[in-house]
Amino acid sequence: MTIRRDLHEDNRRSWNAATPVHNQHKQDQAGFLRAGNELLFAEDYELLGPLTGKALLHLQCNSGQDSLCLARHGARVTGVDISDEAIEFARALARDSGIPASFERADIYDWLPQAAAQGRRFDIVYSSYGWLGWLSDLREWARGVASVLRPGGQLVVLEFHPFVWMFDEQRRLTFSYSGARAGEVIENPDGIGDYVAAAGEALAPSGFTESPDKFVNPHPVHEFAWTIADLLAAVREAGLTLECFEEWDHSNGCKPYAELVRVDDHDGRRWTTAPGQPRIPMMLGLRARKPGGLALHIVDAFTDTPFAGNPAAVCVLDEPLPEPTMQAIATENNLSETAFIRRTGDDYSIRWFTPTVEIDLCGHATLASAFVVLELLEHH
């Protein structure tokens, strides 16, 4: 495996051509989101869990519609996508809908190591519905994800099952199940098509507008056939612990085969095989967690010179610790003060311990904690 930035750039051009066409089909998306309407599915939220106050990184976020749904559920969302057109649209949609989120244009293979080096960390990294086949190096992607997760943070992905893409719309065997690990590339000279036009209201629940002209994309794309084994191996080798793996016999928002029928649910945006036909795997979902542990920082207050000033330990907690445990940590640190900080909603709680007792306030440990929060946890 190797990162193919040259192919990524071809894909960026193709997405830049297709994205405005896709969004032209979708009526008043900002109003749709402002009204509280939902674009994601129950499977997404079940794997994600509670979102309030969580720092969430949405990789390959496309035009940001799903990102803003996550933000509306209380997450502090950063979306990243390679397409200039997609990110420009996402920023405008956030502004017009009044839902706060930030969006950054980058190849994620560049963005992830840069973010890690800057100390940016997230509680959740999320990708869904059409991300896997664009990755040229799955192991490097997984390592990048792990590098920006906080201890205890989770990777959550949903994707159409690799089995689905072995067949064309008539379910004729067309493509190999595997190949990306061996360096094979699937070449598509037709580029990104107008799949929103094909899906209709399933991908435009805010209202669908037909286009009078058939879209022809002048830019080819290159895709990669990763298997489930490839995905699981990459996650494991990155040091993440698999918590949940699911498969479903329906497809959310996408009708890959002409003969599929709508699932009888509340909004008709799912498809499955017809009654009496064999059921096949059509989607997968995965949740993996970065092993927990306490992030401990030693900060010298009142100085900009290493090993000078007044040192304090700052311990970043994901969950509350029992008071005896905090006291034992402070005793082992054997510094004048150890501060324990933990995010609570939009704020941080803080407690101060000497090697022998908890105290009501410590100035230099508070300054040290502010440095950790502003320069390491919330640097962006």
C-alpha positions in Angstrom: 0.0 0.0 0.0 1.1 3.5 -0.7 -0.6 6.9 -0.6 -1.5 7.9 -4.2 -1.9 11.7 -4.0 -1.7 12.0 -7.7 -4.9 9.9 -8.0 -6.5 11.8 -5.1 -6.0 15.0 -7.1 -7.8 13.5 -10.1 -10.6 12.5 -7.7 -10.7 16.1 -6.3 -11.3 17.5 -9.7 -14.1 15.1 -10.5 -15.8 15.8 -7.2 -15.4 19.5 -7.8 -17.3 19.1 -11.1 -20.0 16.9 -9.6 -20.7 18.5 -6.3 -22.5 21.7 -7.6 -24.7 19.5 -9.8 -25.6 17.3 -6.9 -26.6 20.2 -4.7 -28.7 21.9 -7.4 -31.1 19.0 -7.1 -31.7 19.7 -3.4 -34.2 22.4 -2.4 -33.6 24.8 0.5 -31.2 22.6 2.4 -30.6 25.3 5.1 -34.3 25.6 5.8 -34.6 21.9 5.9 -31.9 21.6 8.6 -33.1 24.7 10.5 -36.5 23.0 10.8 -34.9 20.1 12.7 -35.2 17.5 9.9 -32.8 14.6 9.9 -30.5 13.2 7.2 -28.7 10.5 9.1 -30.2 7.2 10.2 -30.7 5.3 13.4 -27.7 3.1 12.7 -25.4 6.1 12.8 -26.6 7.4 16.1 -26.7 4.0 17.7 -23.0 3.5 16.9 -22.1 7.0 17.8 -23.7 7.2 21.2 -24.2 10.5 23.1 -22.8 13.5 21.2 -23.4 16.4 23.5 -20.1 18.2 24.1 -18.0 15.8 22.1 -15.3 16.9 19.7 -16.2 15.1 16.5 -14.0 14.9 13.4 -16.0 14.1 10.3 -13.6 12.8 7.6 -14.7 12.9 3.9 -17.7 15.0 5.0 -18.7 16.0 1.4 -20.9 19.1 1.5 -21.5 19.1 5.2 -25.2 18.1 5.5 -24.5 15.1 7.7 -21.9 17.1 9.7 -24.5 19.7 10.6 -27.0 17.0 11.7 -24.3 15.8 14.1 -23.6 19.3 15.3 -27.3 19.8 16.0 -27.2 16.8 18.3 -24.6 18.7 20.4 -21.3 17.7 18.9 -18.5 20.2 18.2 -17.9 19.2 14.6 -14.9 19.7 12.3 -15.5 18.4 8.8 -12.7 17.7 6.3 -13.0 16.9 2.6 -10.8 17.0 -0.4 -13.3 18.9 -2.6 -13.0 22.7 -2.7 -16.6 22.9 -3.9 -17.9 20.7 -1.1 -16.2 22.6 1.6 -17.3 26.0 0.2 -20.9 24.7 0.1 -20.6 23.3 3.7 -19.4 26.6 5.1 -22.3 28.4 3.4 -24.8 25.8 4.6 -23.5 26.1 8.2 -23.9 29.9 8.0 -27.3 29.9 6.4 -28.7 27.2 8.7 -27.3 28.7 11.8 -25.8 25.4 12.9 -22.2 25.9 14.1 -19.5 23.7 12.6 -16.1 24.2 11.0 -15.0 22.9 7.7 -11.5 22.5 6.2 -10.4 21.6 2.7 -7.6 19.1 2.6 -6.5 15.7 1.5 -7.0 13.8 4.7 -3.6 12.1 4.3 -2.1 15.6 4.7 -4.6 16.8 7.2 -4.3 14.0 9.8 -0.5 14.2 10.5 -0.7 18.0 10.5 -3.5 18.0 13.0 -1.7 15.4 15.2 1.5 17.5 15.2 -0.6 20.6 16.2 -2.0 18.7 19.2 -5.6 18.6 17.9 -7.5 15.7 19.5 -11.1 14.5 19.1 -13.5 12.3 21.1 -15.0 10.8 17.9 -13.7 10.3 14.3 -16.6 9.5 12.0 -17.0 8.5 8.3 -20.0 7.2 6.5 -21.6 6.1 3.3 -19.1 6.2 0.5 -15.7 6.8 2.0 -13.8 3.5 2.0 -13.2 3.2 -1.8 -11.5 6.6 -2.0 -8.6 5.7 0.4 -5.4 4.7 -1.3 -3.6 3.5 1.9 -5.9 2.0 4.5 -3.2 1.4 7.2 -2.0 5.0 6.9 -5.5 6.2 7.3 -6.1 4.2 10.4 -2.8 5.3 11.9 -3.8 8.9 11.2 -7.2 8.4 12.8 -5.6 7.0 15.9 -3.1 9.9 16.2 -5.9 12.5 16.5 -8.1 10.4 18.9 -7.9 11.2 22.6 -7.3 8.3 24.9 -10.7 6.6 25.2 -11.9 8.2 21.9 -13.7 6.2 19.3 -13.7 5.6 15.6 -17.2 5.1 14.2 -17.7 4.2 10.5 -20.7 3.1 8.4 -20.3 2.0 4.8 -21.9 0.2 2.0 -20.8 -3.4 2.2 -17.8 -4.2 -0.1 -19.8 -7.2 -1.4 -22.4 -4.9 -2.9 -19.9 -3.3 -5.3 -18.9 -6.6 -6.9 -22.1 -6.4 -9.0 -23.5 -3.9 -11.5 -27.1 -2.5 -11.3 -28.5 -5.7 -12.8 -26.6 -7.8 -10.1 -24.2 -9.2 -12.7 -20.7 -10.0 -11.3 -18.5 -7.2 -12.6 -15.7 -6.3 -10.1 -13.3 -8.2 -7.9 -14.0 -8.2 -4.1 -10.4 -7.3 -3.3 -7.3 -5.7 -4.9 -6.4 -2.5 -3.2 -4.0 -4.2 -0.7 -2.0 -5.4 -3.8 -1.9 -2.0 -5.3 -4.7 -2.4 -7.8 -6.7 0.6 -8.8 -10.2 0.7 -10.3 -10.2 3.2 -13.1 -13.5 5.0 -14.0 -13.1 7.3 -16.9 -16.7 8.6 -16.5 -15.9 10.2 -13.2 -18.4 11.0 -10.4 -21.9 10.8 -11.9 -25.1 12.5 -11.0 -26.2 9.9 -8.5 -28.5 12.4 -6.8 -30.5 12.6 -9.9 -30.8 8.8 -10.0 -31.8 8.6 -6.3 -34.3 11.4 -6.3 -35.9 12.3 -3.0 -34.0 9.6 -1.2 -30.9 11.9 -1.4 -32.9 15.1 -1.5 -35.5 14.8 1.3 -35.7 18.6 1.4 -37.2 18.5 -2.0 -36.0 17.3 -5.4 -35.5 19.4 -8.5 -35.0 17.7 -11.9 -32.1 18.9 -14.1 -33.0 19.5 -17.8 -29.5 18.4 -18.9 -27.7 15.1 -18.4 -24.5 15.7 -16.5 -21.2 14.5 -18.1 -18.1 14.7 -15.8 -15.0 15.5 -17.8 -12.7 14.2 -15.0 -12.0 10.5 -14.3 -11.8 8.9 -10.9 -9.7 6.2 -9.3 -11.1 3.9 -6.6 -9.8 1.1 -4.3 -11.4 -2.3 -3.5 -10.8 -2.8 0.2 -12.1 -5.9 2.0 -13.6 -6.3 5.4 -10.4 -8.1 6.4 -8.3 -5.1 5.2 -10.4 -2.7 7.3 -10.3 -4.8 10.5 -6.5 -5.3 10.1 -5.9 -1.6 9.6 -7.9 -0.7 12.7 -6.2 -3.4 14.8 -2.7 -2.5 13.7 -3.3 1.2 14.5 -3.8 0.1 18.1 -7.6 0.6 18.3 -9.8 -1.9 20.1 -12.8 -3.2 18.2 -16.0 -2.8 20.3 -18.7 -3.4 17.7 -19.1 -4.7 14.2 -22.5 -4.8 12.5 -23.8 -5.9 9.1 -27.3 -5.0 7.7 -29.3 -6.4 4.8 -30.6 -3.0 3.7 -29.0 0.1 2.2 -29.4 3.6 3.5 -30.0 6.3 0.9 -28.6 4.3 -2.0 -30.2 1.9 -4.4 -27.3 -0.1 -5.9 -29.4 -2.6 -7.8 -32.5 -1.9 -10.0 -34.5 -4.8 -8.5 -34.4 -3.6 -4.9 -37.5 -2.5 -3.0 -38.0 0.2 -0.5 -38.0 -0.8 3.2 -41.4 -0.1 4.7 -40.3 2.5 7.3 -41.0 6.1 8.2 -39.3 7.9 5.3 -38.7 5.3 2.5 -34.9 6.1 2.2 -33.8 2.4 2.6 -33.7 -0.4 0.1 -33.5 -4.2 0.4 -34.1 -7.3 -1.6 -37.7 -8.2 -2.5 -39.7 -10.6 -0.4 -38.8 -14.2 -1.1 -35.3 -13.3 -2.4 -32.2 -14.2 -0.5 -31.0 -11.4 1.8 -27.5 -10.2 1.2 -25.1 -7.9 3.3 -25.6 -4.3 2.1 -24.1 -2.2 4.8 -21.5 -2.5 7.6 -20.8 -0.5 10.8 -17.8 -0.5 13.1 -16.9 1.1 16.4 -13.4 0.9 17.7 -11.8 2.7 20.7 -8.4 4.1 21.4 -7.2 2.5 24.7 -7.9 4.6 27.7 -5.3 6.0 29.9 -4.6 9.3 31.6 -3.1 12.1 29.6 -0.6 13.7 32.0 1.2 17.0 31.2 3.9 18.7 33.2 3.7 22.5 32.6 6.1 25.1 33.9 4.0 28.2 34.8 5.3 31.8 34.9 8.1 31.1 32.3 8.8 30.5 28.7 12.0 28.6 29.5 12.1 24.8 29.8 12.6 23.5 33.3 12.1 26.9 34.9 9.2 28.6 36.6 6.7 26.8 38.8 5.9 23.3 37.6 2.4 21.7 37.9 1.0 18.4 36.6 -2.2 18.5 34.6 -4.1 15.3 34.3 -6.9 15.2 31.6 -9.8 12.9 32.4 -12.4 11.4 30.2 -14.4 10.2 33.1 -14.5 11.1 36.8 -11.9 9.4 39.0 -12.5 8.5 42.7 -10.9 11.0 45.0 -8.5 8.4 46.5 -7.2 7.6 43.0 -6.6 11.3 42.2 -4.8 11.7 45.5 -2.6 8.6 44.8 -1.7 10.1 41.4 -0.8 13.5 42.9 1.3 11.7 45.6 3.2 9.8 42.9 3.7 12.9 40.9 5.2 14.5 44.0 4.9 18.0 42.5 3.5 20.9 44.6 0.2 20.6 42.7 -1.6 18.2 40.4 -4.7 19.6 38.6 -7.4 17.2 37.2 -9.4 18.6 34.4 -12.4 17.1 32.6 -14.7 18.4 29.9 -18.3 19.0 31.1 -20.4 20.2 28.2 -18.8 23.4 26.8 -16.7 23.9 30.0 -14.0 22.2 32.0 -14.2 21.2 35.7 -11.0 21.3 37.7 -9.7 20.0 41.1 -6.4 20.6 42.7 -4.3 18.1 44.8 -1.0 18.5 46.7 0.9 15.2 47.4 -1.0 14.9 50.6 -4.4 16.6 50.3 -7.0 18.2 48.0 -7.1 22.0 48.2 -9.6 24.6 47.2 -7.6 26.6 44.6 -4.1 26.8 43.1 -3.1 29.6 40.9 -0.2 28.2 39.0 -1.9 24.8 38.4 -4.9 26.7 37.0 -2.6 28.6 34.6 -1.0 25.3 33.7 -4.4 23.8 33.1 -5.5 26.7 30.9 -2.3 26.2 28.8 -3.2 22.5 28.3 -6.8 23.4 27.3 -6.1 26.3 25.0 -2.8 25.1 23.4 -3.3 21.3 23.3 -7.0 20.3 23.6 -8.7 23.2 21.9 -5.8 24.7 19.9 -7.9 25.2 16.7 
